[in-house]
Amino acid sequence: MGFAETFRALSDPTRREILNLLKKGPLSAGEIGGQFPSTGATISHHLAILRQAGLILDQKQGKYIYYSLNLSVFEEVLSWLKSFSKEE
């Protein structure tokens, strides 16, 4: 996973909204999908892209898969972006 995949994943408004939902805590795919007019297959596709970019983690609990933010990737991107700011 690299910055190209991360920025590609972040370029889509639906994926950004999924990330906003996950700021509140882990959610199942069904809970995420219930927030959008899209089909389950479309939401699954978005989740797969976010997972491939390393932005989210998935954990199976019983018959459900719960998704959560992978904050280490966000911290890595922020650190890289901060490297462009002027040091005082």
Backbone hydrogen bonds, N-H to C=O, Kabsch-Sander energy under -0.5 kcal/mol:
donor,donor_aa,acceptor,acceptor_aa,energy
6,T,2,G,-2.0
7,F,3,F,-3.1
8,R,4,A,-2.1
9,A,5,E,-2.4
10,L,6,T,-2.1
11,S,7,F,-1.0
11,S,8,R,-0.6
12,D,9,A,-0.9
16,R,12,D,-2.1
17,E,13,P,-2.1
18,I,14,T,-2.1
19,L,15,R,-2.1
20,N,16,R,-2.0
21,L,17,E,-2.2
22,L,18,I,-1.9
23,K,19,L,-0.7
23,K,20,N,-0.8
24,K,21,L,-1.2
25,G,22,L,-1.1
27,L,67,Y,-1.9
29,A,65,I,-1.1
32,I,28,S,-2.3
33,G,29,A,-3.1
34,G,30,G,-1.9
35,Q,32,I,-1.8
36,F,33,G,-1.7
43,I,39,T,-2.1
44,S,40,G,-2.6
45,H,41,A,-1.9
46,H,42,T,-2.2
47,L,43,I,-2.7
48,A,44,S,-2.3
49,I,45,H,-2.1
50,L,46,H,-2.3
51,R,47,L,-2.4
52,Q,48,A,-2.7
53,A,49,I,-1.9
54,G,51,R,-1.2
55,L,50,L,-2.0
56,I,50,L,-1.0
57,L,68,S,-2.9
59,Q,66,Y,-2.3
61,Q,64,Y,-3.2
64,Y,61,Q,-1.8
66,Y,59,Q,-2.9
66,Y,64,Y,-0.5
67,Y,27,L,-3.4
68,S,57,L,-2.1
70,N,55,L,-2.6
71,L,69,L,-0.9
73,V,70,N,-1.2
74,F,70,N,-1.0
75,E,71,L,-2.6
76,E,72,S,-1.9
77,V,73,V,-2.2
78,L,74,F,-2.6
79,S,75,E,-2.3
80,W,76,E,-2.0
81,L,77,V,-2.6
82,K,78,L,-2.7
83,S,79,S,-1.1
84,F,81,L,-1.7
85,S,82,K,-1.7
